[in-house]
Amino acid sequence: MKRILSYILMGVLIFGAILFISYQNEQPDVIDISKYGHDSAAIQKGLNKAKTDGKVEILIPAGNYSMNETLHIYANTKIVMEEHTVLVRKHTDAFMSNGKAGDQFTGYKGNGNIIIEGGTLDGNVLDADYGEYGYGGIEFAHADHIEIRNLTIKDIVYSHGIEINSSHNVVIENCQFLGYLDPTTDKSRSKSEAIQLDFSSKNGFPHFGDWDGTPSRDVVIKNNYFGDSDTKEMNTWPVGVGSHSGKNDEWNENITITGNKFMGMTYTGISAYNWNHVKIRDNTFSGINEVITIEHPGNKLKEQDIIIENNSIN
């Protein structure tokens, strides 16, 4: 009997060891980017591991990192930045993108399962040229599963802090969007959004395709702050969260916006343009003339399911 129990115990231990080894093999090694350097080339070197290994998790320790080019993020990537990590823009394009010119993704089959936590994206607007069309923060399209948390995006020119285009299962939480500049002489960017939700189209998102009209769906935006920065000549954002393009036969839908603070937006706090199945709850709006706008393209306003409740307006 003792021998039988010993065999059983040995079998349990061996099975447990196999499970532990299997679990360890499934976890990506955390890459400390500071070992490679303190610029975009060093970070990209770590990000490229997702292409070769199928997944990657990188740590960007506290410090300033010169962004000399856009970071290209591949599927199954997690980026963790420490509290005092600052990515400082030194070029005339976005900080991050999940695709390159020439890429052709359809539906939600692009680079997804991406997590970004912590840190600051600093537009460095006073010391770096921003060109005619400025620059954005994060530009993601055709993705399934995006999480962005505890990130500060500071001083964006012309474009958006975060553009979520043609993507599904998105969470943006506890982020700060500070400072915006419309550089156009005719102020044609007076409706630019800190967070834009959009369809895939060449006019709206020319960076990469496929431009198949895929909408954004199942998006949660919660506990974020939208306002001005302390940088000279910068202003607050025109729009906190919204869209300004759409299609008659398709919706951006299943959108929840809750617990956010919208401070002094110059156009509107939330622009629910071509949205359906929307919950706008428990937000604070301060110093905004048009708090929430609801629109639909085309001649007829289609029936929309939008719940607005328990918001504070100052």
C-alpha positions as CSV (number, residue, x, y, z in Angstrom):
1,M,0.0,0.0,0.0
2,K,2.8,2.4,0.9
3,R,4.5,1.6,-2.4
4,I,1.3,2.4,-4.3
5,L,0.9,5.7,-2.4
6,S,4.5,6.6,-3.2
7,Y,3.9,6.0,-6.9
8,I,0.8,8.2,-6.8
9,L,2.6,10.9,-5.0
10,M,5.5,10.7,-7.4
11,G,3.1,10.9,-10.3
12,V,1.4,14.0,-8.8
13,L,4.8,15.7,-8.4
14,I,5.9,14.9,-11.9
15,F,2.5,16.2,-13.3
16,G,2.8,19.4,-11.3
17,A,6.4,19.9,-12.6
18,I,5.2,19.5,-16.1
19,L,2.4,22.0,-15.6
20,F,4.9,24.5,-14.0
21,I,7.4,24.1,-16.9
22,S,4.6,24.5,-19.4
23,Y,3.3,27.7,-17.7
24,Q,6.8,29.1,-17.5
25,N,7.3,28.5,-21.2
26,E,4.1,30.3,-22.0
27,Q,5.2,33.5,-20.2
28,P,7.3,35.9,-22.3
29,D,10.6,37.1,-20.8
30,V,10.4,40.7,-19.7
31,I,13.0,42.7,-21.7
32,D,14.5,45.7,-20.0
33,I,14.9,48.2,-22.8
34,S,17.5,50.3,-21.0
35,K,20.0,47.5,-21.7
36,Y,19.7,48.4,-25.4
37,G,19.8,52.2,-25.0
38,H,17.5,55.2,-24.5
39,D,15.9,55.9,-27.8
40,S,13.3,54.6,-30.3
41,A,15.8,52.2,-31.9
42,A,16.4,50.5,-28.5
43,I,12.7,50.1,-27.9
44,Q,12.0,48.9,-31.4
45,K,14.6,46.2,-30.9
46,G,12.6,44.9,-28.0
47,L,9.3,45.2,-29.8
48,N,10.6,43.2,-32.8
49,K,10.8,40.1,-30.5
50,A,7.0,39.8,-30.9
51,K,7.6,39.0,-34.6
52,T,10.3,36.3,-33.9
53,D,9.0,34.9,-30.7
54,G,5.2,35.3,-31.2
55,K,4.9,37.6,-28.1
56,V,6.9,40.0,-26.0
57,E,6.7,42.0,-22.8
58,I,9.0,45.0,-22.5
59,L,9.9,47.2,-19.5
60,I,10.9,50.8,-20.2
61,P,12.5,52.0,-16.9
62,A,12.3,55.6,-15.7
63,G,14.2,58.2,-17.8
64,N,13.9,60.1,-21.0
65,Y,13.9,58.3,-24.3
66,S,14.4,60.0,-27.7
67,M,11.7,59.1,-30.2
68,N,13.5,59.5,-33.6
69,E,10.9,57.4,-35.4
70,T,7.5,55.8,-34.9
71,L,7.4,52.6,-32.8
72,H,5.8,49.7,-34.7
73,I,3.9,47.4,-32.4
74,Y,3.1,43.8,-33.3
75,A,0.6,41.3,-32.0
76,N,0.8,40.0,-28.5
77,T,2.9,42.8,-27.1
78,K,2.9,44.3,-23.6
79,I,4.7,47.6,-22.9
80,V,5.2,48.6,-19.3
81,M,6.6,52.1,-18.6
82,E,7.5,53.2,-15.1
83,E,6.0,56.3,-13.5
84,H,8.8,58.7,-14.6
85,T,9.4,57.2,-18.0
86,V,9.1,59.8,-20.7
87,L,9.2,59.2,-24.5
88,V,10.2,62.5,-26.0
89,R,9.3,63.1,-29.7
90,K,12.1,64.0,-32.0
91,H,10.4,63.4,-35.4
92,T,7.3,64.5,-37.3
93,D,5.0,61.5,-37.0
94,A,3.1,59.4,-34.4
95,F,4.7,57.9,-31.3
96,M,3.2,54.4,-31.9
97,S,1.4,52.5,-34.6
98,N,0.3,48.8,-35.0
99,G,0.9,48.8,-38.7
100,K,3.2,50.2,-41.5
101,A,2.5,51.8,-44.9
102,G,1.6,49.0,-47.3
103,D,0.1,46.7,-44.7
104,Q,-3.3,45.3,-45.6
105,F,-5.4,44.0,-42.7
106,T,-9.1,43.3,-42.8
107,G,-11.7,43.2,-40.1
108,Y,-10.1,42.8,-36.7
109,K,-7.3,40.6,-38.0
110,G,-4.4,43.1,-37.7
111,N,-1.9,43.4,-34.9
112,G,-3.9,43.0,-31.7
113,N,-3.6,41.8,-28.1
114,I,-1.6,44.9,-27.2
115,I,-1.3,46.3,-23.7
116,I,0.3,49.6,-22.8
117,E,0.7,50.6,-19.2
118,G,2.2,53.8,-17.6
119,G,4.6,56.4,-18.8
120,T,4.3,59.7,-20.7
121,L,4.4,60.5,-24.4
122,D,5.7,64.1,-24.6
123,G,5.2,66.0,-27.8
124,N,8.2,68.2,-27.1
125,V,6.4,70.8,-29.1
126,L,8.7,73.7,-28.3
127,D,12.0,72.0,-29.3
128,A,11.1,69.7,-32.2
129,D,9.6,70.5,-35.6
130,Y,6.1,69.2,-36.2
131,G,5.6,69.8,-39.9
132,E,2.4,70.8,-41.7
133,Y,0.3,68.0,-40.4
134,G,1.6,67.6,-36.9
135,Y,1.7,64.3,-35.2
136,G,-0.4,61.9,-33.2
137,G,0.1,59.9,-30.1
138,I,-1.1,56.3,-30.8
139,E,-2.6,55.1,-34.1
140,F,-4.2,51.7,-34.0
141,A,-6.4,50.0,-36.6
142,H,-7.8,46.5,-37.3
143,A,-7.0,45.2,-33.8
144,D,-8.8,42.9,-31.5
145,H,-8.0,43.5,-27.8
146,I,-6.3,46.8,-26.9
147,E,-5.7,48.0,-23.3
148,I,-4.1,51.4,-22.6
149,R,-3.8,52.3,-18.9
150,N,-2.1,55.0,-16.7
151,L,-0.6,56.7,-19.7
152,T,-0.1,60.5,-20.1
153,I,-0.2,62.0,-23.6
154,K,1.1,65.5,-23.6
155,D,1.0,68.3,-26.3
156,I,-0.3,66.8,-29.5
157,V,-0.4,68.9,-32.7
158,Y,-3.1,68.6,-35.4
159,S,-3.9,64.9,-34.9
160,H,-5.2,62.8,-32.0
161,G,-3.9,61.5,-28.7
162,I,-5.2,58.0,-29.4
163,E,-6.9,56.9,-32.6
164,I,-8.9,53.7,-32.3
165,N,-9.7,52.8,-35.9
166,S,-11.6,49.6,-37.0
167,S,-10.8,47.9,-33.7
168,H,-12.7,45.7,-31.2
169,N,-12.4,45.0,-27.4
170,V,-10.7,48.2,-26.4
171,V,-10.1,49.7,-22.9
172,I,-8.6,53.1,-22.2
173,E,-8.4,53.8,-18.5
174,N,-6.8,56.2,-16.0
175,C,-5.0,58.2,-18.8
176,Q,-4.4,61.9,-19.1
177,F,-4.7,63.9,-22.3
178,L,-3.0,67.2,-21.7
179,G,-2.5,70.0,-24.3
180,Y,-3.4,70.4,-28.0
181,L,-2.5,72.8,-30.8
182,D,-4.4,73.4,-34.1
183,P,-1.6,74.7,-36.4
184,T,-3.9,75.5,-39.4
185,T,-4.5,79.1,-40.4
186,D,-8.2,78.4,-41.0
187,K,-8.5,76.4,-37.7
188,S,-9.8,73.4,-39.7
189,R,-8.8,71.1,-36.9
190,S,-11.2,72.7,-34.4
191,K,-13.0,69.4,-33.9
192,S,-10.0,67.1,-33.3
193,E,-10.5,64.5,-30.6
194,A,-8.1,63.4,-27.9
195,I,-9.6,59.9,-28.4
196,Q,-11.0,59.3,-31.8
197,L,-13.1,56.2,-32.6
198,D,-13.5,55.7,-36.4
199,F,-14.1,53.4,-39.4
200,S,-11.3,52.3,-41.7
201,S,-11.2,54.6,-44.7
202,K,-8.3,55.9,-46.7
203,N,-9.3,59.5,-46.0
204,G,-9.7,59.0,-42.3
205,F,-6.8,56.7,-41.7
206,P,-4.3,56.8,-44.5
207,H,-1.4,55.2,-42.6
208,F,-2.2,51.6,-43.7
209,G,-5.1,49.4,-44.9
210,D,-7.2,47.6,-45.7
211,W,-9.8,50.4,-46.0
212,D,-12.7,48.1,-45.8
213,G,-15.1,50.2,-43.7
214,T,-14.7,48.1,-40.5
215,P,-16.1,50.0,-37.5
216,S,-14.9,50.2,-33.9
217,R,-16.9,48.2,-31.4
218,D,-16.9,47.2,-27.7
219,V,-14.9,50.2,-26.4
220,V,-14.7,51.2,-22.7
221,I,-13.2,54.7,-21.9
222,K,-13.1,55.3,-18.1
223,N,-11.6,57.4,-15.4
224,N,-9.5,59.5,-17.8
225,Y,-8.7,63.3,-17.6
226,F,-8.9,65.6,-20.6
227,G,-7.5,69.2,-20.3
228,D,-4.7,71.6,-20.9
229,S,-1.0,71.3,-20.3
230,D,1.4,73.8,-18.8
231,T,3.2,74.2,-22.1
232,K,3.3,77.7,-23.6
233,E,1.0,78.2,-26.6
234,M,-0.8,74.9,-26.0
235,N,-4.6,74.7,-25.4
236,T,-7.0,72.2,-24.1
237,W,-8.5,69.6,-26.6
238,P,-11.4,70.6,-28.9
239,V,-13.1,67.3,-28.2
240,G,-12.4,64.7,-25.4
241,V,-13.9,61.6,-27.1
242,G,-15.6,61.4,-30.4
243,S,-15.8,60.9,-34.1
244,H,-16.3,63.2,-37.0
245,S,-16.8,60.8,-39.9
246,G,-19.1,57.8,-40.6
247,K,-21.2,55.7,-42.9
248,N,-24.9,55.6,-43.4
249,D,-25.1,51.8,-43.2
250,E,-22.7,51.1,-40.2
251,W,-22.2,52.1,-36.6
252,N,-19.3,52.5,-34.2
253,E,-21.1,50.7,-31.3
254,N,-21.1,49.3,-27.8
255,I,-19.3,52.3,-26.4
256,T,-19.1,53.0,-22.7
257,I,-17.7,56.3,-21.4
258,T,-17.7,56.6,-17.6
259,G,-16.0,58.3,-14.8
260,N,-14.0,60.7,-17.0
261,K,-13.2,64.4,-16.4
262,F,-13.6,66.7,-19.4
263,M,-12.1,70.2,-18.6
264,G,-12.7,73.1,-21.0
265,M,-13.0,71.4,-24.3
266,T,-13.4,74.1,-26.9
267,Y,-15.9,72.3,-29.1
268,T,-17.6,69.5,-27.1
269,G,-16.8,67.0,-24.4
270,I,-18.2,64.0,-26.3
271,S,-19.1,63.8,-30.0
272,A,-21.3,60.7,-30.5
273,Y,-21.1,60.9,-34.3
274,N,-22.4,57.7,-35.9
275,W,-22.5,55.8,-32.6
276,N,-25.0,53.3,-31.4
277,H,-25.5,51.3,-28.1
278,V,-23.8,53.9,-26.0
279,K,-23.6,54.5,-22.3
280,I,-22.3,57.9,-21.0
281,R,-22.4,57.8,-17.3
282,D,-20.8,59.4,-14.2
283,N,-18.6,61.9,-16.1
284,T,-17.7,65.4,-15.1
285,F,-17.9,68.3,-17.6
286,S,-16.5,71.7,-16.7
287,G,-16.3,74.9,-18.7
288,I,-17.7,73.4,-21.9
289,N,-20.5,75.1,-24.0
290,E,-21.7,71.9,-25.8
291,V,-21.2,69.0,-23.4
292,I,-22.4,66.1,-25.6
293,T,-23.3,66.2,-29.3
294,I,-25.2,63.4,-31.0
295,E,-25.1,63.2,-34.8
296,H,-25.5,60.8,-37.7
297,P,-24.4,61.3,-41.4
298,G,-26.9,61.4,-44.1
299,N,-30.3,63.0,-44.5
300,K,-32.2,61.0,-41.9
301,L,-31.2,60.5,-38.3
302,K,-31.4,56.8,-37.6
303,E,-32.7,55.5,-34.3
304,Q,-29.9,55.4,-31.8
305,D,-29.6,53.7,-28.4
306,I,-27.8,56.2,-26.2
307,I,-28.0,56.3,-22.5
308,I,-26.9,59.5,-20.7
309,E,-27.1,59.6,-16.9
310,N,-25.6,60.7,-13.6
311,N,-23.2,63.2,-15.3
312,S,-22.0,66.4,-13.5
313,I,-21.9,69.7,-15.5
314,N,-20.2,72.7,-14.1
